């Protein structure tokens, strides 16, 4: 028996045979994927600006067992310039080498590399190139922050589009990619613009009927085939339904479009909706299945589809039922690049499941390298040399006390324990999880508890970590325990004085007013109608508390200084869903309004533009403004001189105790502390590393 056979047999003995089908190789035209795990194209906020960062991130996924690893959308001509957002780019031959870095990293670990070649249409920002956006018909930019109108392509423009696309795929071929894409979804590509009846109002052979609207796609597909020959497979990424009602591509037309192009590509990458990355609050795993029942009866070519798959049972079921050939993933591959290997090795309880918070997308929308709540090493693989599964073993015998069993405390204890230190974790409550416990009981947020569950599961495997519940500690107790190092992860609390973005001083409040903090609503305190929620936080909390109280039967008014409810969730792609839900529940919405005063039976609102005052009745007021660190224990330990007490070698704050922020920030803070504890690395060298990848 060969060594290869022995290794394969050994792996199979670990893997549950129910999942064997996921590890079958699949042919994609002229290339062959080693398994059915397919990282679909997804943005990362780094793109052409940070090629080493991108290459290391994609290469890590290949190391983790993904059979196919794709770029994000890759702009192939300046007329489709999506800057300032980070994206891949193949404008000229000079862009080939940076993309080849990714291909090399992916090939090194036995995976196929795909390039989502695209010329953007009405979506184009063109802020760098200053080109005029192109469209099948004149159409205003959907980007509200950049007023412009895309001009209609004439016949010469269409010839140029075809030529530019061919030149782009030839560059992708030279870079070594195994798969090249035609992109017909998400409202981004010029090909999707032609397909969309919402945008394409042409009356020539490129408009009108579905066949005509697909004409340019057919032409480019044929020319792409000529360009790549038998070197690269060709994928079509198609939206089966724009989910835009009568104006957009309907489900019927999406099905017909696939039928008309059935055998033309080597692979179908299918989705639905203008946005297919909805938060877990509004969409659960495998949400796309209702669109997929017909696809294998239409085409014999392999099909990949997404659905924020985290369960191997769901993955295997989808393949066995003939709905898909590849398990597509973007966010789950970010949360755990080693998801395939963990399934293969029978380590299902080691999987870091995506929580669907969309912080990864938010980073992209904010034009920064992306990040992940569950996986703090994402996009730090090259910059900080962090590996999602490996840490350096510590060289000291230090004992460490971590105070606080919330997300940050759990993460710090996990990484410190994994590095071999003796760790004690003390939690004041009777259950681990910190602020996640009440938060995950809010509507739609149950999956966020995966942050706690994954880390608790890992801690339970470490014999050098002890966990103590119901352990409220004071400074005197901590100093008598004899630990070498103390880490405080004691979290934060919501302010009840109104100080936040809008108010640097407390909001004037009558002593008879009922003023509540979000924690009180989450724990079910008694509330008097009419409820006024003042949201100066702008993330999910204000909107979700309005939903909770409205469902309890209260008359609710939500007040915000911004133009939209929960306005920051625009970058997590669920703001529209949040505001729609509140309107449907009968919540009164007052935007562009400040909370000026809180009286005994009413509040006074103030227009953020004119200052005009408006009194409205109020029985209870809920302030969602800012959070304040629970750092009293830290201050007590440090004392008035702000020096580490002599009984300790070090004292540190992490997570919200250091600075209240996003859950992802809290996890990152704790992870970084765990990584860098007792490691002598010059800060300047770290800074240089961050700045090198330009």
Secondary structure, 3 states (H helix, E strand, C coil): CCHHHHHHHHHHHHCCHHHHHHHCCEEECCEEECCCEEECCCCCCCHHHCHHHHHHHHHHHHHCCCCEEEEEEEECCHHHCCCCCCCEECCCCHHHHHHHHHHHHHHHCCCEEEEEEECECCCCCCCCCCCCCEECCCEECCCCCCCCEEEECCHHHHHHHHHHHHHHHHHHHHHCCCEEEEEECCCCEHHHHHHCCCCCCCCCCCCCCHHHHCHHHHHHHHHHHHHHCCCCEEEEEEECCCCCHHHCCCHHHHHHHHHHCCCCCCEEEEECCCCCCCCCCCCCCCCCHHHCCCHHHHCCCEEEECCCCCCHHHHHHHHHCCCCCEEEECHHHHHCCCHHHHHHCCCHHHCCCCCCCCHHHHHHHCCCCCCCCCCCCCCCCCCCCCCCCCCCCCCCCCEEEEECCCHHHHHHHHHHHHCCCEEEEECCCCCCCCCHHHHCCCCCCHHHHHHHHHHHHHHCCCCCEEEECCCCCCHHHHHHHCCCEEEECCCEEECCCCCCCCCCCCCEECCCCCEEEHHHHHCCCCCCCCEEEEECCCCHHHHHHHHHHHHCCCCEEEEECCCCCCHHHHCCCCHHHHHHHHHHCCCEEECCEEEEEECCCEEEEEECCCCCEEEEECCEEEEECCEEECCHHHHHHHCCCCCCCCCCCEEEECHHHCCCCCHHHHHHHHHHHHHHCCCCCCHHHHHHHHHHCC
